[in-house]
Amino acid sequence: MERWQSHIMAGNDCLADRQLWAAIAHYQRAIAEAEQLLDEECDAKAAVTALVVSYHNLADLYSREAEPKLAEGQLRKVHEFVLSAMRHNGNNQAMAQALNWAFTKTYQALVEHYRQYGDGQDCLVPFPTSSQSLH
C-alpha cells in the first residue's frame, strides 16, 4: 500500500507543479500498484479504493486539461474493471462489499462526467435497484 500511496502523492505533487507527463506516469504506476494489491488479496476495501482513486485522479487530470474524452476513457476503464471483478469475485464477502461500493462510485463519476460534457450517457447500464442483482 505504501508504494501505491507514494505514487499518488507524487502524482498530486507533479500535477500541482504542472508537470503533467510526470503526474500521468505516477498515476499510471499507482494503477498498476493498485491492481497488484487486488491480486495479493490484502484488505479488499483498501485495494479497491486505491484502484478507484488512481483512475479517478488520472481522469481528473485529463478533465482539467480540457481532454474530456481521455477522462471518460479512464472512468470507463475503472467502471468496466469493477463490473468484471463483480462477475468473477466468487464468494469473498469483503471483496463483494468493496466492489459494490466501487460500482456506485464509478457509476456516479460517469454520470457526472456525462452531465458535464455530454455524449455517451446512453451507453450506461441503468443503475440497479436494491432488488436487482449485479451478477
N, C-alpha and C positions, 0 to 999 in steps of 0.2 A: 504494500500500500504506500510505503514511503517513496518508492520510485515514481509511482503514478502521481502522487501529490507534488513531488519536486518538478515534474514536467508541467503540471497545471499551473503551479506558481510561476515557473519560468516563462510559460506562455503568456500568462497575465502580465508579467513584468515587461516582456517584449512588446506586447500589444500597447501597454501604456507608453512605452518609449517609441512607438510607431515603427518597430522593427517587425514588419508584418510577416516576412518569409520565415524568420526565426520563430515567431509566435505560431505560425501554421505548423512548422516542424515539431515544436513541442506538443501542440495539441494532438497531432497525429501520433506521436510517440506515446502520449497519455492514453489514446485509444488502444494502442497495442498493449500497453501495460494493463489496462482495464480488462481487455479480452483475456489476457493471461491470468488475471485474478479470478475470472469466471471459470477458467479451466482448472484452477487449483482448488476449487470448491471451498474457499475460505468463507468468511462472513458474506452470505448471499446478498443482503441488503447493501452492504458497503461496496461490493463488487459491481452490482447492478447500478448503484448510484454513481460510481466512478465512470462507468460506461456512458450513462446518460449525460453527466456533466461534461465529459470530454467532447462528445459530439455537439452538444449544445453550445459550448464555448466556441468551437470552430464555426458553427452556424452563425453565432452572434458576430464573430469577426467578419464573416462574409457579408452579413446584413449591414454592418457599419460601413463597409467599403462599397456599398451600393451594388452588391452582387447577389441579388435575391435568389437567382436560380442555383447558385452554388450553395447558398444557405439551405434552400429547400432540399437539395441533394443530401446534405448531411442529416437533416431532420428526418428525411425518408429512410436513410440507411439505418439509423438507430431504431426507428419505429419498426421497420421490417425485421431487424435483428431481434427485437423484443418479441414480435409476433412469432417468429420462427422458434425462438427459445421456449416460448409458452407451449408450442405444439410438441416440443421434444423434451420437455422437462422431466417427465416420469413422475415419481411420487415424492419428490423433495418439496416438502411443505414450505420451508423457509424460502426456497428459490421461487416457488409459485407466488408467494405473497410479494416478494420483491419484484417479480416480473409484472404482476398485476398493478403495482404502484407505478412501475416504469411505463406500462402501457398507457395509463392515464396521463402521465406527464408528457410522453412523446406525442400522444394524440392531441392533447391540448396545445402543444407547441406548434404542431402542424396546422391546426385550426386557426390559431392566432396568426401564423405566417400567411395563410391564405386570406385571412381577413385584411391583413395589412397590404399584401402585394397582389392579391387576386390569383387566378389560374389554379388549376389542379384540385380544388376543393371537392369536385365531383368524383375524384379518384379515391377519396377516403371511404373506408368501410364505415358504415354507421356505428356510432358508439353503442355497445351492447347495454341492455338494461340489466338490472341485477338478476333477473330470471333467466337470462341467456348465458350460455357457456361460450368461452373463447376457444375452446378446443374442438 
